[in-house]
Amino acid sequence: MKLSFASFLAAVLISNGDAAKPKLSPLRGQAVVQSDAKPRAHMPKGSVMMPKGKSPKGKSSSSEERIDDGSSGFSAVYGMTNQPENEILVYSRNTSDGTLTYEGAVPTGGSGIGQDQTAPGDPLGAQDPMVVAGRCLLAVNAGSGSVSSFSIDSDSEISLVGTYSTGGTIPVSVAERGGVVYVLNAGSKGSIQGFTLSDMCDLSPIGNLIELDQGKAGVAPTDPPNGLATPAEVGFTPDGDLMVVIKVDGGGQNIPRPGVASLNHYKISSDGTTSAGTLTKTKVVGRPSSLPFAFDFDQVGNLLLAEVFDGALPSDFPNDLGFGAVTVWKENAGAGGSYTQVDTVNVGQPLTCWVRYNPTNQCAYTSNAGGDGSVSAVSTAGGIYKLAESKAAGLNGPIDLMWSQDGKNLYVLSPGVAPSPMFGSGQPLIRVYEAGRDSPCGLTLVQAISNGYDPSFIQGNGVAGIAVYPGNP
């Protein structure tokens, strides 16, 4: 029996009645901002809604101003609506306490994709649909097969530079390193396309579109892709090569079994290009349909892989959701990009999908995407991998998450789709946490902000993506 991602999450998110209304109760140290505090407005493409007394600035003519490591002194956070007319939501960030103020929305020039093609609450089934690259912001448009690039002009201002074809269908993840950009397409067998990023945030394609290696049997279904099996993330390794995680090789036809995931390592040449011939594939064997999803790298360069199910898909799924895990992988010396698993940390929470590492406190954090979902914390201090807090934070169906560059604050997107008696539903929002106040890996909620996220978004495509300026190295 084929299990679609939609039926998977539908089984997870079923409630015994109507979804609860949003209930945002103020907590000690928490500022709750209601979604109608600053209404959204329709704006021409490439512009941003400015508060009274502010006017948009023109693009900088200096490349030194465009390439920036955060020395500008300001900070901002970005959300993405992923609606048919996709937009970027702009939030200025208070660098003292991490709290956000909604500034406006900017059209991407492309379109998002609907939850009917993947799943309620997780429309893209991927990590990093939006990233900061110096003074540029990159965001995928999954519904129109494109990636948009913006210049970051201030904490409240971004300008659309251009929207570019990714060469494939349903782009879901984007990565940048040293002016080289790769976009991951999830449609059909999946593919990657490279670009160079100029000082002024223009993108130019490099190399050929590379179809992912998913075996001779082909991939099914192809349109739409099965979210339980699609490629989940593209990113750069510490050495500057490229990594792509595929949840299940061969597509939805191999769900629920014998789905085997893979780590796909591509060598990057000096000009930023790669090819299918440079691929080294490491299969995640022994755990059928454990569904590896997102990844990050720790302080010693080990790969931290979020797996939805620790061990394998439970035999009684979806009645038994099982628990997720963070598995630790070390690149084999002189082996051309192959990896060996060296450790596993069960987080004790179901549906572990997204993972971010914070080098400041040497802790990794996962989003566990249930209705009464959670963020788990894993300590990596001293090279010892252990669970620090199974439930460092509780919130409704968390998906994308990102650290501020200073390591002070974690920003987590709650799409508001999952019926949650504890946390409410029906309203997407961003939750802001402070790290390490009560314990080394602990999280303290300081704000829940829904401004900019229209409740109707959850009836449409569903929201996705979060990024922070300045970006993390």
Secondary structure, DSSP 8 states (H G I E B T S, - for coil): ----HHHHHHHHH--SSS---------TT-EEE-TTSS------TT-----TT-------S-HHHHS-SSTTS--EEEEE--SSS-EEEEEEE-TTT--EEEEEEEE-SS----GGGS-TT-SS-SS-SEEEETTEEEEEETTTTEEEEEEEEETTEEEEEEEEE-SSS-EEEEEEETTEEEEEE-STT-EEEEEEE-TTS-EEEEEEEEE----TT--S-BTTB-TTTSEEEEEE-TTS-EEEEESSTTGGGGTTTT--EEEEEE---TTS---GGG-EEEEETTSTT--EEEEEE-TTS-EEEEESSSSS--TTTTT-----EEEEEEE-TTSSS-EEEEEEEE-SSS-EEEEEEETTTTEEEEEE-SSEEEEEEEE-GGG--EEEEEEEEEEES---EEE-TTSSEEEEEE-S-S--TTT--S--EEEEEEESSSSTT-EEEEEEE-TT--GGGGGTT----EEEES---
